[in-house]
Amino acid sequence: MFPDFVPSGSVRSAAAVNEQIRALWMRAGGSLSAQERAEYELLVVEWAKAIRAEMLEAA
């Protein structure tokens, strides 16, 4: 498991996940390693789920 990765059953806001994505890119200096790329992909999926959940809550 990646550092700071929250399992898919957890609920985090899209903003919190976005902040983690931004921090990952900052640490990586704009070029992701294979491991960082895998972490990024998981975070993007989590972010998309959070966006959908927030949109449903707002409706």
C-alpha positions in Angstrom: 0.0 0.0 0.0 1.2 3.5 -0.8 2.0 6.0 2.0 -1.1 8.1 2.9 -3.3 6.0 0.6 -6.8 5.6 2.0 -8.6 2.4 1.1 -11.6 2.7 -1.3 -14.1 2.2 1.5 -13.0 5.5 3.2 -14.7 8.7 2.5 -12.6 11.8 1.9 -13.6 15.0 0.2 -12.6 15.6 -3.4 -10.6 18.6 -2.2 -8.6 16.4 0.3 -7.8 13.9 -2.5 -6.9 16.7 -4.9 -4.5 18.1 -2.3 -2.8 14.7 -2.1 -2.5 14.6 -5.9 -1.0 18.0 -5.9 1.5 17.1 -3.2 2.5 13.9 -5.1 3.3 16.0 -8.2 5.2 18.5 -6.1 7.3 15.7 -4.5 7.9 14.1 -7.9 9.1 17.4 -9.5 6.8 16.9 -12.5 7.9 13.5 -13.5 6.4 10.4 -11.9 8.2 7.1 -11.3 6.3 3.9 -12.0 5.3 3.6 -8.3 4.2 7.3 -8.2 2.2 6.8 -11.4 0.4 3.9 -9.9 -0.4 5.9 -6.7 -1.5 8.8 -9.0 -3.9 6.6 -10.9 -5.5 5.3 -7.6 -5.9 8.8 -6.3 -7.6 10.0 -9.5 -10.1 7.1 -9.2 -10.7 8.1 -5.6 -11.0 11.7 -6.6 -13.6 10.9 -9.3 -15.6 8.9 -6.8 -15.5 11.7 -4.3 -16.7 14.2 -7.0 -19.6 11.9 -7.9 -20.6 11.5 -4.2 -20.4 15.2 -3.6 -22.6 15.9 -6.7 -25.2 13.3 -5.5 -25.2 14.9 -2.0 -25.8 18.4 -3.5 -28.7 17.2 -5.7 
